[in-house]
Amino acid sequence: MSESALEQNAAVLRNARRIVVKVGSSLVTNEGRGLDEEAIRQWSRQLAALVQEGRELIMVSSGAVAEGMKRLGWSSRPKEINELQAAAAVGQMGLVQMYETQLRACGVGSAQVLLTHADLADRERYLNARSTLLTLLQLRVVPVINENDTVVNDEIKFGDNDTLGALVANLVEADALVILTDQKGLYTADPRKDPAAEFVHVARAGDPALEAMAGGAGSGIGKGGMITKILAAKRAAGSGASTVIAWGREPDVLLRLASGESIGTCLVAQTAKHQARKRWMSDHLQLRGAVVVDDGAVDKIVGEGKSLLPIGMTAVEGDFSRGDVIAVRDQRGTEVARGLANYASTEARLLCRKASADFERLLGYAAEPEMIHRDNLVLSRS
């Protein structure tokens, strides 16, 4: 591997502030024998150390069904969906308890968050999930995320936590996704069958050649294996997050990656995080509406990079929902920015010219103080 490729690999985690870590069932449950307490202790110790140095960590963990099977005394994985869901419900108790115990012992709080793909497809639920996770990160709490297998059939039958890890990386705009697996990383071919297979240290996320290396989508080699990780890296790259695929039992793997050591396979996103988000919102053609703001709000947004507060809004145009992309226009009708609305148009009309202290009285509840948070706002003139 060239020196420049090594440096590129090493820089991904060294420069990352917000990191999503995904661990698979085989690692968490020691090949299905029940939760591996020592492995979870080691990952928790590393997560806590990174949080304490100022980074933000999210753990996406498999293992609920396998742990549930052990607790229920089942020697083989059931085929009936209701039994799989029951196993997930039982196992989730032990899985989250284990992370909570180990993280707390290291001086860091934890939280359980159960998600489905549907949660991230619905605009309002997407924003609610994002708001919750970002608040937990601000509180220096490590969210432990799993698919909500107890209520969604498709997640057990077809879902995988590699995809969920990528979706979470997109959701919180992570800098990097780390997929810990039972393999060292990606090879150009199956090393068990091809002695000429070479290890891939660095590649471009989304490169079609990677899928061929992993066996191809839906192939016997790739199904549920490396192919899901390749596709997850491609998805994560859409929001500017690079992905590292590494062996989960590598000593201090997270700490060494964060310190700049080159470990595993690094799949580099070609678009920077902020550029990816800006491009998505700037190119969003289906604007659902707009808010008109005064000159003071324009100065705050354009000149100081601030959020849009309802007190600076003078009018609301169109009919939109929470989570829709809307335009921000000045008094002359010129679009100055666009972004994701925290409030539906009916609520926004009530909030025009109002301070956040009035929100609960007007709406019956208190939510975000911003109409559009600066993280979800891009300038039209830049």
C-alpha positions, -999 to 999 in steps of 0.1 A, spaced: 0 0 0 13 35 -9 22 60 18 -5 83 6 -31 55 8 -19 47 44 -23 83 54 -58 85 39 -68 54 58 -54 67 90 -69 102 87 -106 90 86 -109 82 123 -82 105 135 -101 135 123 -136 122 131 -156 138 159 -189 120 155 -186 82 150 -211 55 146 -198 20 156 -216 -11 145 -209 -46 159 -224 -78 145 -241 -107 163 -212 -131 159 -190 -108 178 -215 -96 205 -227 -132 212 -194 -151 207 -207 -170 177 -242 -173 192 -232 -187 226 -247 -157 245 -235 -122 252 -197 -119 253 -193 -99 285 -156 -94 281 -159 -82 245 -187 -57 254 -165 -45 283 -136 -38 260 -157 -19 234 -174 0 262 -141 10 277 -130 23 243 -163 41 237 -160 58 271 -124 69 265 -134 85 232 -163 103 248 -142 116 276 -117 131 250 -146 150 235 -158 128 207 -194 117 201 -201 79 199 -232 59 189 -232 21 191 -254 1 168 -254 -34 182 -268 -67 171 -273 -97 194 -308 -95 208 -322 -126 191 -292 -147 200 -292 -137 236 -330 -142 238 -325 -178 224 -300 -185 252 -322 -171 279 -352 -191 266 -331 -223 264 -335 -227 226 -307 -245 209 -317 -236 173 -329 -204 157 -367 -205 153 -383 -200 119 -416 -185 131 -417 -147 131 -436 -145 164 -409 -167 181 -381 -146 166 -398 -115 179 -402 -131 213 -365 -140 214 -356 -104 204 -378 -90 232 -362 -112 258 -327 -107 245 -330 -70 243 -332 -68 281 -299 -85 285 -282 -67 256 -290 -32 269 -283 -41 305 -249 -53 296 -239 -21 277 -254 1 305 -234 -18 332 -202 -16 313 -205 20 302 -215 32 336 -185 14 351 -164 36 328 -182 68 339 -203 73 308 -241 72 305 -260 51 280 -295 51 264 -315 25 245 -329 36 211 -349 11 190 -354 21 154 -370 7 123 -362 16 87 -397 31 87 -388 55 114 -361 70 91 -384 71 61 -411 92 77 -402 129 78 -415 137 113 -402 105 129 -369 111 112 -365 145 127 -377 133 161 -351 105 161 -324 129 150 -333 154 177 -332 127 204 -299 113 193 -282 147 190 -295 157 224 -281 124 239 -247 132 223 -247 167 237 -253 151 271 -222 129 266 -244 98 266 -237 68 243 -269 57 225 -271 19 220 -292 13 189 -308 -18 175 -336 -25 151 -370 -28 168 -373 -65 159 -401 -71 183 -427 -52 162 -415 -52 126 -415 -84 106 -394 -73 77 -365 -61 99 -360 -97 112 -366 -114 78 -345 -90 56 -330 -62 77 -294 -60 87 -276 -38 112 -250 -28 86 -277 -9 68 -290 4 100 -256 17 110 -253 35 77 -288 50 81 -279 62 116 -247 77 102 -268 96 76 -293 106 103 -268 123 126 -244 134 99 -216 113 114 -180 118 103 -173 81 101 -189 47 103 -169 18 119 -182 -17 111 -166 -42 135 -168 -77 121 -153 -112 124 -130 -105 94 -99 -83 91 -115 -64 62 -121 -67 25 -101 -88 1 -101 -88 -37 -115 -123 -35 -124 -149 -9 -90 -157 7 -103 -191 18 -106 -201 -18 -81 -179 -37 -46 -178 -23 -38 -148 -46 -65 -127 -29 -51 -93 -17 -62 -72 12 -79 -39 3 -65 -12 26 -82 18 10 -109 22 -17 -136 46 -28 -169 40 -12 -195 32 -39 -169 18 -63 -189 -10 -82 -157 -32 -82 -161 -36 -44 -194 -54 -48 -178 -79 -72 -150 -85 -46 -176 -91 -19 -194 -117 -40 -220 -96 -56 -254 -86 -42 -275 -116 -33 -248 -141 -39 -241 -170 -16 -208 -154 -5 -222 -120 0 -256 -126 15 -256 -113 51 -218 -109 49 -193 -85 34 -216 -73 7 -240 -57 32 -210 -38 46 -199 -26 11 -235 -14 5 -237 2 39 -204 21 32 -219 33 -1 -250 45 17 -230 63 45 -209 80 18 -241 97 6 -239 120 36 -202 123 36 -192 96 61 -163 73 53 -164 37 66 -138 15 82 -144 -23 82 -122 -40 108 -119 -70 130 -138 -65 162 -114 -84 184 -84 -64 174 -70 -51 207 -81 -15 213 -93 -13 177 -114 19 183 -87 37 202 -60 28 177 -82 39 148 -90 72 165 -53 78 171 -46 75 134 -35 39 130 -44 22 98 -65 -9 106 -88 -28 84 -103 -16 51 -112 21 47 -138 30 22 -135 68 17 -165 90 9 -158 113 -21 -179 142 -8 -172 160 25 -200 158 51 -211 194 49 -209 196 11 -230 165 8 -258 179 30 -256 213 13 -258 197 -21 -288 177 -11 -308 206 2 -297 230 -25 -308 206 -52 -341 198 -35 -366 208 -61 -398 200 -43 -400 229 -19 -432 226 1 -434 262 11 -415 292 25 -412 316 54 -406 353 49 -382 369 74 -372 404 83 -338 420 76 -325 413 111 -331 375 106 -314 377 72 -284 393 89 -283 365 115 -286 337 90 -264 350 62 -239 372 82 -235 352 114 -245 316 104 -273 315 130 -305 294 131 -338 308 119 -359 317 149 -397 323 146 -394 357 161 -378 369 128 -405 355 106 -432 378 92 -452 354 70 -456 317 61 -463 306 25 -477 272 14 -487 241 32 -459 220 46 -452 194 73 -424 191 99 -393 178 81 -401 193 47 -376 214 29 -388 250 27 -373 283 14 -364 313 35 -372 345 17 -364 381 25 -389 410 24 -383 414 -13 -391 378 -21 -355 367 -27 -346 333 -15 -317 336 10 -316 300 23 -335 267 25 -337 240 51 -357 215 71 -387 229 89 -391 220 126 -427 230 125 -456 225 101 -470 255 83 -501 257 106 -479 259 136 -454 282 120 -481 308 113 -489 308 150 -452 313 159 -445 343 136 -430 371 156 -431 350 188 -403 343 213 -396 307 223 -411 314 258 -445 317 241 -444 284 222 -460 262 249 -489 286 254 -495 288 216 -490 252 207 -497 233 239 -462 219 240 -426 232 240 -403 218 212 -373 232 193 -367 270 197 -357 272 160 -379 272 129 -349 258 111 -317 248 130 -285 261 114 -273 224 109 -303 220 86 -300 253 68 -280 261 37 -275 295 21 -288 301 -14 -263 328 -21 -231 309 -12 
